[in-house]
Amino acid sequence: MDLNLTGKHALVCGGSEGIGRATAHELALLGADVTVLSRRPEAVQQVASALPRSGAQAHGWIAGDVADAVRLRSQVEALAAGKPVHILVNNTGGPPGGPAYTADSAAFVDAFNRHLIANQVLVQAVLPGMQGAGWGRIVNVVSTSVKEPIANLGVSNTIRGAVASWAKTLSAELGGHGITVNNVLPGYTRTARLEQILRDRSLATGKPEDEIARGMLATVPVARFAEASETAAAIAFLCSPAAGYISGINLPVDGGRTRSL
Ligand SMILES: NC(=O)c1ccc[n+]([C@@H]2O[C@H](COP(=O)([O-])OP(=O)(O)OC[C@H]3O[C@@H](n4cnc5c(N)ncnc54)[C@H](OP(=O)(O)O)[C@@H]3O)[C@@H](O)[C@H]2O)c1
């Protein structure tokens, strides 16, 4: 199986923590040059400098904000002009929780901008390089809510569905250029995001966090939370040469929690 990414340049967004940081690590282990993007310059710089490297591998970082589409476009166009990007991992923090019916319309617009518009800007900025190489991998980190809406994540459920439809459309448009487009749907994964969800649910219900965690785990057949490295491994596989015939899918990495087929 060909997992070798030597000579490929990957841009991993939301890469300073959690699933993004773990993905940057896995892609570097497979030989890619990795550029890590997220808002906090010290954090991304630290992640980039700690990535595994061998031979001529060169890693880098960008302090960028997916909420600022204009600046994001110019930053990533400049990156790709210097060194074409062959692998794009679209990822950022999830929208705040709460029911859909109480959410302000501004919350939907904000989440749409951070998740869908940012992804679109990033794809457009790297696409000339992928088309020039006749090879590309786009992986979007979304959520199992694409298949089954999650209670109390009204805005997120709504926007994730839009991202999944956008990605499926792109996969049909770009397949002829040797570019695959897939979504990875994390289940409960041990990151800052999971800690925030536990805190929010504890505050909303008055129950202790460990009780909330036990309730969540009761819905997971493998009976544990995922490590970020396990989600990252699935993303890295979809980025590999071996995964060239997989496109347009939604891949849950959720320990079997999603009940639909
Ligand atoms: N963990 C789970 O259990 C779980 C389950 C289902 C879905 N997901 C989804 O998977 C994605 C990643 O989750 P995670 O758990 O890895 O999240 P996380 O630990 O909260 O990490 C989020 C990353 O995104 C970056 N980020 C946040 N806002 C940004 C912005 N405006 N611009 C650029 N970068 C930004 C953060 O870095 P900076 O602060 O430096 O910007 C950080 O590197 C999220 O969309 C999340 O909702 C996670």
The ligand as an SDF file (V2000), in Angstrom:
LIG
                    3D

 48 52  0  0  0  0  0  0  0  0999 V2000
  -13.2890   16.6630   19.4040 N   0  0  0  0  0  0  0  0  0  0  0  0
  -14.4670   16.1190   19.1590 C   0  0  0  0  0  0  0  0  0  0  0  0
  -14.9790   15.3320   19.9510 O   0  0  0  0  0  0  0  0  0  0  0  0
  -15.1810   16.4660   17.8700 C   0  0  0  0  0  0  0  0  0  0  0  0
  -16.3430   15.7490   17.5440 C   0  0  0  0  0  0  0  0  0  0  0  0
  -17.0200   16.0500   16.3690 C   0  0  0  0  0  0  0  0  0  0  0  0
  -16.5510   17.0590   15.5490 C   0  0  0  0  0  0  0  0  0  0  0  0
  -15.4210   17.7450   15.9000 N   0  0  0  0  0  0  0  0  0  0  0  0
  -15.0100   18.8300   15.0250 C   0  0  0  0  0  0  0  0  0  0  0  0
  -13.6960   18.6190   14.5340 O   0  0  0  0  0  0  0  0  0  0  0  0
  -13.0570   19.8910   14.3720 C   0  0  0  0  0  0  0  0  0  0  0  0
  -11.7450   19.8950   15.1320 C   0  0  0  0  0  0  0  0  0  0  0  0
  -12.0320   19.5760   16.4620 O   0  0  0  0  0  0  0  0  0  0  0  0
  -10.9380   19.5640   17.6250 P   0  0  0  0  0  0  0  0  0  0  0  0
  -11.5670   18.8010   18.7130 O   0  0  0  0  0  0  0  0  0  0  0  0
   -9.6210   19.1760   17.1080 O   0  0  0  0  0  0  0  0  0  0  0  0
  -10.9270   21.1150   17.9860 O   0  0  0  0  0  0  0  0  0  0  0  0
   -9.9380   21.9410   18.9770 P   0  0  0  0  0  0  0  0  0  0  0  0
   -9.1320   21.0180   19.8140 O   0  0  0  0  0  0  0  0  0  0  0  0
  -10.8240   22.9450   19.6130 O   0  0  0  0  0  0  0  0  0  0  0  0
   -8.9380   22.6500   17.9580 O   0  0  0  0  0  0  0  0  0  0  0  0
   -9.4260   23.6070   17.0580 C   0  0  0  0  0  0  0  0  0  0  0  0
   -8.2590   24.1260   16.2160 C   0  0  0  0  0  0  0  0  0  0  0  0
   -8.7960   25.1050   15.3110 O   0  0  0  0  0  0  0  0  0  0  0  0
   -8.0550   26.3130   15.4450 C   0  0  0  0  0  0  0  0  0  0  0  0
   -8.9900   27.4220   15.2100 N   0  0  0  0  0  0  0  0  0  0  0  0
  -10.0720   27.7570   15.9530 C   0  0  0  0  0  0  0  0  0  0  0  0
  -10.6630   28.8390   15.4230 N   0  0  0  0  0  0  0  0  0  0  0  0
   -9.9240   29.2070   14.3390 C   0  0  0  0  0  0  0  0  0  0  0  0
  -10.0230   30.2450   13.3890 C   0  0  0  0  0  0  0  0  0  0  0  0
  -11.0050   31.1650   13.4640 N   0  0  0  0  0  0  0  0  0  0  0  0
   -9.1140   30.3090   12.3960 N   0  0  0  0  0  0  0  0  0  0  0  0
   -8.1030   29.3960   12.3090 C   0  0  0  0  0  0  0  0  0  0  0  0
   -7.9640   28.3810   13.1880 N   0  0  0  0  0  0  0  0  0  0  0  0
   -8.8680   28.2900   14.1940 C   0  0  0  0  0  0  0  0  0  0  0  0
   -7.4860   26.2920   16.8600 C   0  0  0  0  0  0  0  0  0  0  0  0
   -6.2750   27.0100   16.9710 O   0  0  0  0  0  0  0  0  0  0  0  0
   -6.1480   28.5740   17.3230 P   0  0  0  0  0  0  0  0  0  0  0  0
   -6.8490   28.7760   18.6140 O   0  0  0  0  0  0  0  0  0  0  0  0
   -4.6500   28.7740   17.3930 O   0  0  0  0  0  0  0  0  0  0  0  0
   -6.7330   29.3210   16.1730 O   0  0  0  0  0  0  0  0  0  0  0  0
   -7.1850   24.8010   17.0160 C   0  0  0  0  0  0  0  0  0  0  0  0
   -5.9270   24.5110   16.4260 O   0  0  0  0  0  0  0  0  0  0  0  0
  -14.0580   20.9440   14.8740 C   0  0  0  0  0  0  0  0  0  0  0  0
  -14.7800   21.4750   13.8030 O   0  0  0  0  0  0  0  0  0  0  0  0
  -14.9440   20.1400   15.7790 C   0  0  0  0  0  0  0  0  0  0  0  0
  -16.2160   20.7040   15.9510 O   0  0  0  0  0  0  0  0  0  0  0  0
  -14.7150   17.4640   17.0260 C   0  0  0  0  0  0  0  0  0  0  0  0
  1  2  1  0
  2  3  2  0
  2  4  1  0
  4  5  1  0
  4 48  2  0
  5  6  2  0
  6  7  1  0
  7  8  2  0
  8  9  1  0
  8 48  1  0
  9 10  1  0
  9 46  1  0
 10 11  1  0
 11 12  1  0
 11 44  1  0
 12 13  1  0
 13 14  1  0
 14 15  2  0
 14 16  1  0
 14 17  1  0
 17 18  1  0
 18 19  2  0
 18 20  1  0
 18 21  1  0
 21 22  1  0
 22 23  1  0
 23 24  1  0
 23 42  1  0
 24 25  1  0
 25 26  1  0
 25 36  1  0
 26 27  1  0
 26 35  1  0
 27 28  2  0
 28 29  1  0
 29 30  1  0
 29 35  2  0
 30 31  1  0
 30 32  2  0
 32 33  1  0
 33 34  2  0
 34 35  1  0
 36 37  1  0
 36 42  1  0
 37 38  1  0
 38 39  2  0
 38 40  1  0
 38 41  1  0
 42 43  1  0
 44 45  1  0
 44 46  1  0
 46 47  1  0
M  CHG  2   8   1  16  -1
M  END
$$$$
